[in-house]
């Protein structure tokens, strides 16, 4: 009888042990489920023009339910400052903005955003109605029309001129136009006009000014200065709070965005139609011709940091206020795990 009682007790202990292991396993599984990210709608904004070109396929896929993540796109805006407050307040999670604006937002929000990628390199072209200019050196003593005073275009032009031993305040007369409409008027009315203007406007202007000639892409002029950076027009930024809370969905966004950028290179006809459909450029024909010269890219990691940091340094040395008063710290550059 005693032996039987002991047997029953041992069996009960073993059963409890098995049951306990089962409970532990269930608890462990529950914990694992808890660390899985809660799905969220990713809210995206982008400035129209080249900065938004790499986004169009992703936006169309999102609208048709063809993405793993769920996205909510704002209308592409012509004024980049429209994203400053929404990023600061958390109303937008990810945005495609000018590079110097990203640095400004970082400084104004005390580091609440990080750059995920460089998405557009330089878009400035030197153009002429004539054949008197074939190099940067030929600009000495000339009048040059341009847009973007007090912004990235001005600092880019000044850097390239100085690097070619041309004083932008003494050796050349830069006439700053208020916008591309005024610049187009100058090109139409001035024989032999010389200008530094952005794509895709240059392509659109060439359709109206038949003798307008593209002298050079300023990316090439920048490279010839020996600079250890690139002209960086646009970047993708993310709110740090979002990045920390939804790392898996952020990783998926980058995969889907990179695929969208590849599409703009692999299917120029299709991308041009989408670019026109979303109002990024006025027509598919202009978009198709301009797209290869808009330098839409997706550069991440150390290459991103090197290109962007070097470019921001150039801006900072000319005017600290252009990037918000100080160079961003290392946490400005998002590091992928």
TIDOPA-832481 format. One record per residue (C-alpha): residue in three letters; x, y, z; residue number from 1. Coordinates in steps of 0.25 Angstrom, whole numbers, plus 5000, padded with zeros to 4 digits. Example, Ala and Ser with C-alpha at 12.3 -4.5 7.8 and 13.67 -1.06 7.14 Angstrom:
BEGIN
+------+------+------+------+-----+
: rest :   c1 :   c2 :   c3 :  nr :
+------+------+------+------+-----+
:  ala : 5049 : 4982 : 5031 :   1 :
:  ser : 5055 : 4996 : 5029 :   2 :
+------+------+------+------+-----+
//
This chain:
BEGIN
+------+------+------+------+-----+
: rest :   c1 :   c2 :   c3 :  nr :
+------+------+------+------+-----+
:  unk : 5000 : 5000 : 5000 :   1 :
:  unk : 5011 : 5009 : 5004 :   2 :
:  unk : 5019 : 5006 : 4991 :   3 :
:  unk : 5006 : 5009 : 4983 :   4 :
:  unk : 5004 : 5023 : 4990 :   5 :
:  unk : 5018 : 5026 : 4987 :   6 :
:  unk : 5016 : 5023 : 4972 :   7 :
:  unk : 5004 : 5031 : 4971 :   8 :
:  unk : 5011 : 5043 : 4977 :   9 :
:  unk : 5023 : 5042 : 4968 :  10 :
:  unk : 5014 : 5041 : 4956 :  11 :
:  unk : 5006 : 5053 : 4960 :  12 :
:  unk : 5020 : 5061 : 4962 :  13 :
:  unk : 5024 : 5056 : 4948 :  14 :
:  unk : 5010 : 5061 : 4942 :  15 :
:  unk : 5012 : 5074 : 4949 :  16 :
:  unk : 5026 : 5075 : 4943 :  17 :
:  unk : 5021 : 5073 : 4929 :  18 :
:  unk : 5009 : 5082 : 4931 :  19 :
:  unk : 5018 : 5093 : 4937 :  20 :
:  unk : 5028 : 5091 : 4925 :  21 :
:  unk : 5016 : 5093 : 4916 :  22 :
:  unk : 5011 : 5106 : 4923 :  23 :
:  unk : 5026 : 5111 : 4922 :  24 :
:  unk : 5025 : 5108 : 4907 :  25 :
:  unk : 5012 : 5115 : 4906 :  26 :
:  unk : 5017 : 5127 : 4914 :  27 :
:  unk : 5030 : 5128 : 4905 :  28 :
:  unk : 5021 : 5127 : 4893 :  29 :
:  unk : 5013 : 5139 : 4898 :  30 :
:  unk : 5025 : 5147 : 4901 :  31 :
:  unk : 5030 : 5145 : 4887 :  32 :
:  unk : 5017 : 5149 : 4881 :  33 :
:  unk : 5017 : 5161 : 4890 :  34 :
:  unk : 5030 : 5166 : 4884 :  35 :
:  unk : 5025 : 5165 : 4870 :  36 :
:  unk : 5022 : 5179 : 4864 :  37 :
:  unk : 5008 : 5185 : 4864 :  38 :
:  unk : 5004 : 5188 : 4850 :  39 :
:  unk : 5003 : 5202 : 4847 :  40 :
:  unk : 5000 : 5211 : 4835 :  41 :
:  unk : 5013 : 5218 : 4830 :  42 :
:  unk : 5010 : 5233 : 4827 :  43 :
:  unk : 5019 : 5238 : 4815 :  44 :
:  unk : 5021 : 5252 : 4809 :  45 :
:  unk : 5030 : 5256 : 4798 :  46 :
:  unk : 5034 : 5269 : 4791 :  47 :
:  unk : 5030 : 5269 : 4776 :  48 :
:  unk : 5040 : 5269 : 4766 :  49 :
:  unk : 5052 : 5259 : 4765 :  50 :
:  unk : 5051 : 5257 : 4780 :  51 :
:  unk : 5038 : 5250 : 4778 :  52 :
:  unk : 5041 : 5242 : 4766 :  53 :
:  unk : 5047 : 5230 : 4773 :  54 :
:  unk : 5034 : 5229 : 4781 :  55 :
:  unk : 5023 : 5228 : 4770 :  56 :
:  unk : 5024 : 5213 : 4768 :  57 :
:  unk : 5023 : 5211 : 4783 :  58 :
:  unk : 5011 : 5220 : 4784 :  59 :
:  unk : 5004 : 5213 : 4772 :  60 :
:  unk : 5007 : 5199 : 4778 :  61 :
:  unk : 5001 : 5204 : 4792 :  62 :
:  unk : 4989 : 5209 : 4786 :  63 :
:  unk : 4986 : 5196 : 4779 :  64 :
:  unk : 4989 : 5188 : 4791 :  65 :
:  unk : 5002 : 5182 : 4785 :  66 :
:  unk : 5011 : 5185 : 4797 :  67 :
:  unk : 5014 : 5178 : 4810 :  68 :
:  unk : 5014 : 5190 : 4818 :  69 :
:  unk : 5001 : 5199 : 4818 :  70 :
:  unk : 5005 : 5214 : 4814 :  71 :
:  unk : 4997 : 5227 : 4814 :  72 :
:  unk : 5003 : 5237 : 4804 :  73 :
:  unk : 5001 : 5252 : 4805 :  74 :
:  unk : 5000 : 5259 : 4792 :  75 :
:  unk : 5014 : 5263 : 4787 :  76 :
:  unk : 5016 : 5277 : 4791 :  77 :
:  unk : 5024 : 5288 : 4783 :  78 :
:  unk : 5028 : 5295 : 4796 :  79 :
:  unk : 5038 : 5286 : 4804 :  80 :
:  unk : 5035 : 5294 : 4817 :  81 :
:  unk : 5021 : 5288 : 4817 :  82 :
:  unk : 5028 : 5275 : 4824 :  83 :
:  unk : 5035 : 5282 : 4835 :  84 :
:  unk : 5024 : 5283 : 4845 :  85 :
:  unk : 5017 : 5270 : 4842 :  86 :
:  unk : 5031 : 5263 : 4844 :  87 :
:  unk : 5033 : 5270 : 4857 :  88 :
:  unk : 5019 : 5267 : 4862 :  89 :
:  unk : 5018 : 5253 : 4858 :  90 :
:  unk : 5008 : 5255 : 4847 :  91 :
:  unk : 5017 : 5249 : 4836 :  92 :
:  unk : 5027 : 5237 : 4839 :  93 :
:  unk : 5035 : 5238 : 4826 :  94 :
:  unk : 5038 : 5249 : 4816 :  95 :
:  unk : 5046 : 5252 : 4804 :  96 :
:  unk : 5052 : 5266 : 4806 :  97 :
:  unk : 5064 : 5274 : 4801 :  98 :
:  unk : 5077 : 5271 : 4808 :  99 :
:  unk : 5079 : 5284 : 4815 : 100 :
:  unk : 5065 : 5284 : 4820 : 101 :
:  unk : 5067 : 5270 : 4826 : 102 :
:  unk : 5079 : 5276 : 4834 : 103 :
:  unk : 5070 : 5288 : 4838 : 104 :
:  unk : 5059 : 5279 : 4843 : 105 :
:  unk : 5069 : 5271 : 4851 : 106 :
:  unk : 5075 : 5284 : 4858 : 107 :
:  unk : 5061 : 5290 : 4860 : 108 :
:  unk : 5055 : 5277 : 4867 : 109 :
:  unk : 5068 : 5274 : 4875 : 110 :
:  unk : 5071 : 5262 : 4867 : 111 :
:  unk : 5057 : 5255 : 4865 : 112 :
:  unk : 5060 : 5251 : 4851 : 113 :
:  unk : 5070 : 5242 : 4844 : 114 :
:  unk : 5074 : 5241 : 4829 : 115 :
:  unk : 5071 : 5227 : 4823 : 116 :
:  unk : 5076 : 5230 : 4809 : 117 :
:  unk : 5081 : 5240 : 4799 : 118 :
:  unk : 5070 : 5239 : 4788 : 119 :
:  unk : 5075 : 5250 : 4778 : 120 :
:  unk : 5088 : 5255 : 4774 : 121 :
:  unk : 5091 : 5268 : 4767 : 122 :
:  unk : 5080 : 5273 : 4757 : 123 :
:  unk : 5087 : 5286 : 4753 : 124 :
:  unk : 5091 : 5288 : 4738 : 125 :
:  unk : 5099 : 5299 : 4732 : 126 :
:  unk : 5092 : 5304 : 4719 : 127 :
:  unk : 5094 : 5314 : 4708 : 128 :
:  unk : 5087 : 5320 : 4696 : 129 :
:  unk : 5100 : 5320 : 4688 : 130 :
:  unk : 5114 : 5314 : 4688 : 131 :
:  unk : 5123 : 5323 : 4696 : 132 :
:  unk : 5123 : 5314 : 4709 : 133 :
:  unk : 5129 : 5300 : 4709 : 134 :
:  unk : 5135 : 5300 : 4723 : 135 :
:  unk : 5134 : 5306 : 4736 : 136 :
:  unk : 5146 : 5315 : 4733 : 137 :
:  unk : 5138 : 5321 : 4722 : 138 :
:  unk : 5128 : 5327 : 4731 : 139 :
:  unk : 5138 : 5338 : 4736 : 140 :
:  unk : 5133 : 5352 : 4732 : 141 :
:  unk : 5119 : 5346 : 4728 : 142 :
:  unk : 5105 : 5349 : 4733 : 143 :
:  unk : 5099 : 5336 : 4738 : 144 :
:  unk : 5084 : 5335 : 4741 : 145 :
:  unk : 5080 : 5325 : 4753 : 146 :
:  unk : 5069 : 5321 : 4763 : 147 :
:  unk : 5071 : 5317 : 4777 : 148 :
:  unk : 5078 : 5329 : 4784 : 149 :
:  unk : 5080 : 5326 : 4798 : 150 :
:  unk : 5078 : 5312 : 4796 : 151 :
:  unk : 5086 : 5299 : 4791 : 152 :
:  unk : 5087 : 5304 : 4777 : 153 :
:  unk : 5094 : 5317 : 4781 : 154 :
:  unk : 5104 : 5310 : 4790 : 155 :
:  unk : 5107 : 5299 : 4780 : 156 :
:  unk : 5109 : 5310 : 4769 : 157 :
:  unk : 5118 : 5318 : 4778 : 158 :
:  unk : 5126 : 5306 : 4782 : 159 :
:  unk : 5129 : 5301 : 4768 : 160 :
:  unk : 5133 : 5315 : 4764 : 161 :
:  unk : 5142 : 5317 : 4775 : 162 :
:  unk : 5149 : 5304 : 4772 : 163 :
:  unk : 5151 : 5308 : 4758 : 164 :
:  unk : 5158 : 5321 : 4763 : 165 :
:  unk : 5146 : 5330 : 4759 : 166 :
:  unk : 5141 : 5340 : 4770 : 167 :
:  unk : 5126 : 5339 : 4769 : 168 :
:  unk : 5124 : 5353 : 4774 : 169 :
:  unk : 5135 : 5360 : 4765 : 170 :
:  unk : 5138 : 5351 : 4753 : 171 :
:  unk : 5124 : 5347 : 4749 : 172 :
:  unk : 5110 : 5354 : 4750 : 173 :
:  unk : 5100 : 5345 : 4755 : 174 :
:  unk : 5085 : 5350 : 4753 : 175 :
:  unk : 5076 : 5343 : 4763 : 176 :
:  unk : 5062 : 5340 : 4757 : 177 :
:  unk : 5051 : 5338 : 4767 : 178 :
:  unk : 5046 : 5326 : 4760 : 179 :
:  unk : 5047 : 5317 : 4748 : 180 :
:  unk : 5036 : 5325 : 4741 : 181 :
:  unk : 5045 : 5338 : 4742 : 182 :
:  unk : 5057 : 5330 : 4738 : 183 :
:  unk : 5050 : 5325 : 4725 : 184 :
:  unk : 5046 : 5339 : 4722 : 185 :
:  unk : 5061 : 5343 : 4722 : 186 :
:  unk : 5065 : 5331 : 4714 : 187 :
:  unk : 5054 : 5335 : 4703 : 188 :
:  unk : 5058 : 5350 : 4703 : 189 :
:  unk : 5073 : 5349 : 4704 : 190 :
:  unk : 5081 : 5345 : 4692 : 191 :
:  unk : 5093 : 5337 : 4697 : 192 :
:  unk : 5087 : 5335 : 4711 : 193 :
:  unk : 5095 : 5327 : 4720 : 194 :
:  unk : 5088 : 5320 : 4732 : 195 :
:  unk : 5090 : 5310 : 4743 : 196 :
:  unk : 5076 : 5303 : 4745 : 197 :
:  unk : 5070 : 5290 : 4750 : 198 :
:  unk : 5065 : 5278 : 4744 : 199 :
:  unk : 5054 : 5275 : 4739 : 200 :
:  unk : 5052 : 5290 : 4737 : 201 :
:  unk : 5064 : 5290 : 4727 : 202 :
:  unk : 5057 : 5279 : 4719 : 203 :
:  unk : 5044 : 5287 : 4719 : 204 :
:  unk : 5051 : 5300 : 4715 : 205 :
:  unk : 5058 : 5293 : 4704 : 206 :
:  unk : 5044 : 5290 : 4697 : 207 :
:  unk : 5041 : 5305 : 4697 : 208 :
:  unk : 5055 : 5311 : 4695 : 209 :
:  unk : 5060 : 5303 : 4682 : 210 :
:  unk : 5074 : 5308 : 4683 : 211 :
:  unk : 5076 : 5305 : 4697 : 212 :
:  unk : 5089 : 5296 : 4699 : 213 :
:  unk : 5093 : 5288 : 4711 : 214 :
:  unk : 5107 : 5291 : 4714 : 215 :
:  unk : 5109 : 5282 : 4725 : 216 :
:  unk : 5103 : 5275 : 4737 : 217 :
:  unk : 5109 : 5281 : 4750 : 218 :
:  unk : 5111 : 5268 : 4756 : 219 :
:  unk : 5123 : 5266 : 4747 : 220 :
:  unk : 5128 : 5280 : 4750 : 221 :
:  unk : 5127 : 5277 : 4765 : 222 :
:  unk : 5135 : 5264 : 4763 : 223 :
:  unk : 5145 : 5272 : 4755 : 224 :
:  unk : 5148 : 5280 : 4768 : 225 :
:  unk : 5153 : 5268 : 4775 : 226 :
:  unk : 5143 : 5269 : 4786 : 227 :
:  unk : 5142 : 5257 : 4794 : 228 :
:  unk : 5126 : 5257 : 4794 : 229 :
:  unk : 5115 : 5258 : 4784 : 230 :
:  unk : 5104 : 5269 : 4781 : 231 :
:  unk : 5093 : 5263 : 4790 : 232 :
:  unk : 5079 : 5269 : 4786 : 233 :
:  unk : 5069 : 5261 : 4793 : 234 :
:  unk : 5069 : 5250 : 4804 : 235 :
:  unk : 5059 : 5241 : 4811 : 236 :
:  unk : 5057 : 5245 : 4826 : 237 :
:  unk : 5050 : 5237 : 4837 : 238 :
:  unk : 5045 : 5241 : 4851 : 239 :
:  unk : 5054 : 5234 : 4861 : 240 :
:  unk : 5042 : 5231 : 4870 : 241 :
:  unk : 5036 : 5223 : 4858 : 242 :
:  unk : 5049 : 5216 : 4855 : 243 :
:  unk : 5051 : 5211 : 4869 : 244 :
:  unk : 5036 : 5206 : 4870 : 245 :
:  unk : 5035 : 5200 : 4856 : 246 :
:  unk : 5049 : 5195 : 4852 : 247 :
:  unk : 5043 : 5183 : 4844 : 248 :
:  unk : 5033 : 5191 : 4836 : 249 :
:  unk : 5044 : 5202 : 4834 : 250 :
:  unk : 5053 : 5191 : 4828 : 251 :
:  unk : 5042 : 5186 : 4819 : 252 :
:  unk : 5039 : 5201 : 4815 : 253 :
:  unk : 5054 : 5202 : 4810 : 254 :
:  unk : 5053 : 5189 : 4802 : 255 :
:  unk : 5040 : 5194 : 4796 : 256 :
:  unk : 5045 : 5208 : 4793 : 257 :
:  unk : 5058 : 5202 : 4787 : 258 :
:  unk : 5050 : 5194 : 4778 : 259 :
:  unk : 5042 : 5206 : 4774 : 260 :
:  unk : 5055 : 5214 : 4771 : 261 :
:  unk : 5060 : 5202 : 4762 : 262 :
:  unk : 5047 : 5203 : 4754 : 263 :
:  unk : 5050 : 5218 : 4751 : 264 :
:  unk : 5063 : 5213 : 4744 : 265 :
:  unk : 5058 : 5200 : 4738 : 266 :
:  unk : 5045 : 5205 : 4732 : 267 :
:  unk : 5046 : 5219 : 4728 : 268 :
:  unk : 5033 : 5219 : 4720 : 269 :
:  unk : 5025 : 5214 : 4732 : 270 :
:  unk : 5032 : 5222 : 4742 : 271 :
:  unk : 5029 : 5235 : 4733 : 272 :
:  unk : 5015 : 5232 : 4732 : 273 :
:  unk : 5014 : 5231 : 4748 : 274 :
:  unk : 5022 : 5243 : 4750 : 275 :
:  unk : 5012 : 5251 : 4741 : 276 :
:  unk : 5000 : 5244 : 4747 : 277 :
:  unk : 5004 : 5249 : 4761 : 278 :
:  unk : 5007 : 5263 : 4756 : 279 :
:  unk : 5022 : 5262 : 4759 : 280 :
:  unk : 5025 : 5267 : 4745 : 281 :
:  unk : 5015 : 5273 : 4735 : 282 :
:  unk : 5016 : 5263 : 4725 : 283 :
:  unk : 5021 : 5248 : 4722 : 284 :
:  unk : 5029 : 5253 : 4710 : 285 :
:  unk : 5036 : 5263 : 4719 : 286 :
:  unk : 5038 : 5253 : 4730 : 287 :
:  unk : 5043 : 5242 : 4720 : 288 :
:  unk : 5054 : 5252 : 4714 : 289 :
:  unk : 5058 : 5258 : 4728 : 290 :
:  unk : 5058 : 5245 : 4737 : 291 :
:  unk : 5072 : 5240 : 4733 : 292 :
:  unk : 5078 : 5254 : 4737 : 293 :
:  unk : 5070 : 5255 : 4750 : 294 :
:  unk : 5080 : 5245 : 4757 : 295 :
:  unk : 5070 : 5238 : 4765 : 296 :
:  unk : 5077 : 5228 : 4774 : 297 :
:  unk : 5076 : 5221 : 4787 : 298 :
:  unk : 5089 : 5222 : 4795 : 299 :
:  unk : 5090 : 5217 : 4809 : 300 :
:  unk : 5100 : 5213 : 4820 : 301 :
:  unk : 5114 : 5218 : 4820 : 302 :
:  unk : 5113 : 5223 : 4805 : 303 :
:  unk : 5101 : 5232 : 4809 : 304 :
:  unk : 5108 : 5238 : 4821 : 305 :
:  unk : 5121 : 5241 : 4813 : 306 :
:  unk : 5113 : 5248 : 4802 : 307 :
:  unk : 5103 : 5255 : 4810 : 308 :
:  unk : 5113 : 5259 : 4822 : 309 :
:  unk : 5123 : 5265 : 4812 : 310 :
:  unk : 5112 : 5273 : 4804 : 311 :
:  unk : 5106 : 5279 : 4817 : 312 :
:  unk : 5120 : 5283 : 4821 : 313 :
:  unk : 5121 : 5291 : 4808 : 314 :
:  unk : 5108 : 5298 : 4811 : 315 :
:  unk : 5112 : 5300 : 4826 : 316 :
:  unk : 5125 : 5307 : 4822 : 317 :
:  unk : 5118 : 5316 : 4813 : 318 :
:  unk : 5106 : 5319 : 4822 : 319 :
:  unk : 5104 : 5311 : 4835 : 320 :
:  unk : 5089 : 5316 : 4835 : 321 :
:  unk : 5087 : 5308 : 4822 : 322 :
:  unk : 5087 : 5295 : 4830 : 323 :
:  unk : 5081 : 5300 : 4843 : 324 :
:  unk : 5093 : 5306 : 4850 : 325 :
:  unk : 5102 : 5294 : 4853 : 326 :
:  unk : 5107 : 5281 : 4846 : 327 :
:  unk : 5098 : 5269 : 4850 : 328 :
:  unk : 5103 : 5259 : 4860 : 329 :
:  unk : 5106 : 5244 : 4856 : 330 :
:  unk : 5092 : 5240 : 4860 : 331 :
:  unk : 5087 : 5248 : 4848 : 332 :
:  unk : 5091 : 5237 : 4839 : 333 :
:  unk : 5082 : 5224 : 4841 : 334 :
:  unk : 5090 : 5211 : 4843 : 335 :
:  unk : 5084 : 5199 : 4838 : 336 :
:  unk : 5086 : 5186 : 4847 : 337 :
+------+------+------+------+-----+
//
